[in-house]
Amino acid sequence: MIIEALLANAAILFGLALILWVVALQVEDVSFVDAFWGGGIALLALLSWLQLAEAGPLATMLMAMVVVWGVRLGLHLLLRWRGEGEDPRYARMLRADRAKGHFAWAALVKVFLLQALLMLVVSSPAQYGILEASWDQPMSGLALLGLALFAIGIVFEWVGDWQLTRFKARRTDEAAVLDSGLWRYTRHPNYFGEACIWWGIWIAAASAGWWVAAWTVIGPIVITALLVKWSGAALLEKGLMQRKGEAYARYQRRTSGFVPRPPRSSD
């Protein structure tokens, strides 16, 4: 039953990815795929929960955690795309393919299908945890520990995004750097929060059984690697260095790249 449920979820996800790919070809921009990340993963958790004959407290908690995270993030990124237009990261990624006339194929493979695959991997603790949780399973200390870490992550992600949005709306100098609030302690509070969220979901899902933890630990590992080394902080900072120059270099030298800590006292 679990395998069938996971396959059904995957089929729906890839079907949505193909539909959104067609939309991207019409608007010639793939940047809205970031909104699909949150909304699509929230949908996977909800679909998993709806396939249960009787949902217990752990399954319901996991579903609620992912839906709360995913709906907020999806709406935030959709509104950002509507307001700011094409994301420079995707523009750089597809520039060569667009020049060669391969935009459609590259957008399908490099963006939509790849993201759908990553979404299945990252969301595996939530999907598997929901489907494995028995209806009468009591809420354990491990589940509450995961919920606590998730809550810390939510605070960092939501507050970090809010502070950044407010900063962009008020700044008068494009070279200005946000170095107050949570951004004083980490250059990427929203990314740090995202990592905490998925490690928290994994810990909570692990309370459904050790095999859930063993089979799905790849999820939080992959999202952490994405945020730190691949499509997150590393790629974003290349663009910030080009636009902001020495001001951002000074910020890098005094501020932690990921895990929050007090800033260095001097450049």
C-alpha positions in Angstrom: 0.0 0.0 0.0 2.8 2.4 0.8 4.7 1.8 -2.4 1.4 2.3 -4.4 0.8 5.6 -2.5 4.3 6.9 -3.2 4.0 6.0 -6.9 0.7 7.7 -7.1 2.2 10.8 -5.5 5.1 10.8 -7.9 2.9 10.4 -10.9 0.8 13.4 -9.9 4.0 15.5 -9.2 5.6 14.8 -12.5 2.3 15.5 -14.3 2.1 18.9 -12.6 5.8 19.5 -13.6 5.0 18.9 -17.2 2.0 21.3 -17.1 4.1 24.0 -15.5 6.8 23.4 -18.1 4.3 24.2 -20.8 3.4 27.4 -19.0 7.1 28.3 -18.7 7.4 28.0 -22.5 4.5 30.4 -23.0 6.0 33.0 -20.6 9.6 32.2 -21.5 10.6 32.2 -17.8 11.1 29.2 -15.5 11.6 31.2 -12.3 8.1 30.5 -10.9 9.3 26.9 -10.4 10.6 28.0 -7.0 7.0 28.5 -5.9 6.2 25.0 -7.1 8.8 23.7 -4.7 6.9 24.6 -1.6 3.4 24.1 -2.9 4.3 20.8 -4.6 5.8 19.3 -1.5 2.9 20.5 0.6 0.6 18.7 -1.9 2.6 15.5 -1.6 2.2 15.5 2.2 -1.5 16.2 1.9 -2.0 13.4 -0.7 -0.1 11.0 1.6 -2.4 11.9 4.5 -5.6 11.6 2.4 -4.6 8.1 1.4 -4.7 6.9 5.0 -7.7 4.8 6.1 -7.4 6.5 9.5 -4.9 9.2 10.3 -3.3 9.3 13.8 -1.8 12.3 15.6 1.7 11.8 14.3 0.6 11.5 10.6 -1.6 14.6 11.1 1.2 16.5 12.7 3.6 15.7 9.9 1.1 16.7 7.3 0.3 20.0 9.1 4.0 20.8 9.5 4.7 20.4 5.7 1.5 22.2 4.6 2.2 25.2 6.9 5.7 25.4 5.6 5.0 24.8 1.9 1.9 27.0 1.4 3.6 30.0 3.1 6.8 29.5 1.1 5.0 28.9 -2.2 3.0 32.0 -1.9 6.0 34.1 -0.8 8.1 32.9 -3.8 5.2 33.3 -6.3 4.6 36.9 -5.1 8.4 37.6 -5.3 8.5 36.3 -8.9 5.5 38.4 -9.8 7.2 41.5 -8.4 10.8 41.0 -9.4 10.5 39.0 -12.7 13.0 36.4 -13.9 15.5 35.1 -11.3 19.1 35.8 -12.4 20.1 32.3 -11.3 17.9 30.7 -13.8 18.8 33.2 -16.4 22.5 32.3 -16.0 21.7 28.6 -15.9 19.8 28.6 -19.2 21.6 31.4 -21.1 23.7 29.1 -23.3 20.8 26.8 -24.0 18.6 29.7 -24.9 21.2 31.1 -27.3 21.5 27.7 -29.0 17.7 27.3 -29.3 17.5 24.6 -26.7 15.5 26.5 -24.1 12.5 24.1 -24.1 14.5 20.9 -23.7 16.9 22.5 -21.1 14.0 23.9 -19.1 12.3 20.5 -19.0 15.3 18.5 -18.0 17.4 20.9 -16.0 14.6 22.7 -14.2 11.2 21.0 -14.0 12.0 17.2 -14.1 15.1 17.7 -11.9 13.2 19.7 -9.4 10.4 17.2 -9.3 12.9 14.4 -8.6 14.5 16.5 -5.8 11.1 17.2 -4.4 10.4 13.5 -4.1 13.8 12.9 -2.3 13.6 15.9 0.0 9.9 15.2 1.0 10.6 11.5 1.6 10.6 11.8 5.4 7.2 13.5 5.4 5.6 11.1 2.9 7.0 7.9 4.3 6.5 9.1 7.9 2.9 9.9 7.3 2.2 6.6 5.5 4.0 4.5 8.2 2.6 6.2 11.3 -0.1 4.0 12.9 -3.4 5.6 13.7 -3.0 4.9 17.5 0.7 5.7 17.8 1.2 8.1 20.8 3.1 11.3 20.3 6.7 10.6 21.5 9.4 12.8 22.8 11.3 12.3 19.6 8.3 13.6 17.6 8.1 16.7 19.9 11.9 17.2 19.5 11.4 17.3 15.7 8.5 19.7 16.1 10.7 22.0 18.2 13.5 22.1 15.6 10.9 22.6 12.9 9.6 25.6 14.9 13.1 27.1 15.2 13.5 26.7 11.4 10.1 28.3 10.7 11.1 31.4 12.8 14.4 31.8 10.9 12.8 31.3 7.5 9.7 33.5 8.0 11.5 36.3 9.8 14.5 36.2 7.5 12.2 36.4 4.4 10.2 39.3 6.0 13.3 41.2 6.9 14.7 40.8 3.4 11.5 41.9 1.7 11.2 45.0 3.9 14.9 45.8 3.3 14.4 45.6 -0.5 11.3 47.8 -0.4 13.1 50.5 1.6 16.6 50.6 0.2 17.8 53.5 -2.0 21.2 52.1 -2.9 21.3 48.8 -4.9 24.8 48.1 -3.5 23.4 48.2 0.1 23.8 45.0 2.2 21.3 43.8 4.7 23.3 43.2 7.9 20.8 43.7 10.7 18.2 41.5 12.4 18.8 37.8 11.8 21.1 38.7 8.8 23.6 40.1 11.4 24.3 36.5 12.6 24.1 34.5 9.4 24.2 35.5 5.7 21.3 33.2 5.0 18.9 32.9 7.9 16.1 31.7 5.6 18.3 28.9 4.2 19.4 27.9 7.7 15.8 27.9 8.7 14.9 25.6 5.8 17.6 23.1 6.8 16.2 23.1 10.4 12.7 22.6 9.1 13.7 19.4 7.2 15.9 18.0 9.8 13.0 18.6 12.2 10.5 16.8 9.9 13.0 13.9 9.6 13.4 13.6 13.4 9.6 13.7 13.9 9.1 11.1 11.1 11.7 8.9 12.7 9.4 8.4 15.6 7.2 6.2 13.3 10.1 3.7 13.2 13.9 3.4 12.8 13.4 2.1 9.2 11.7 5.4 8.3 14.8 7.3 9.6 17.2 5.0 7.7 15.3 5.1 4.4 14.7 8.9 4.4 17.8 10.5 5.9 18.8 11.2 2.3 16.1 13.9 2.3 17.6 16.3 4.9 21.1 15.6 3.6 20.1 16.6 0.1 18.3 19.8 1.1 21.2 20.9 3.3 23.7 20.3 0.4 21.4 22.2 -2.0 21.1 25.1 0.4 24.8 25.3 1.2 26.8 24.1 -1.8 24.6 23.8 -4.9 21.6 26.0 -5.9 21.3 28.0 -2.7 23.9 30.1 -0.9 26.8 29.4 -3.1 25.0 30.3 -6.4 23.3 33.3 -4.8 26.5 34.8 -3.4 28.2 34.7 -6.8 25.5 37.1 -8.1 25.6 39.2 -4.9 29.4 39.7 -5.2 29.0 40.8 -8.8 26.3 43.4 -7.9 27.5 44.6 -4.5 31.3 44.2 -4.7 33.4 45.1 -1.7 30.4 45.9 0.5 29.3 42.3 0.2 32.9 41.0 0.6 33.2 42.8 3.9 29.9 41.4 5.0 31.1 37.9 4.1 34.3 38.3 6.2 32.4 39.3 9.4 29.2 37.2 9.1 28.7 33.4 9.3 27.8 31.8 6.0 25.1 29.5 7.4 24.9 28.6 11.1 24.1 31.7 13.1 26.8 33.1 15.4 27.9 36.5 16.6 29.6 38.6 13.9 33.4 39.0 13.9 34.3 42.3 15.4 36.4 43.6 12.5 36.8 43.2 8.8 
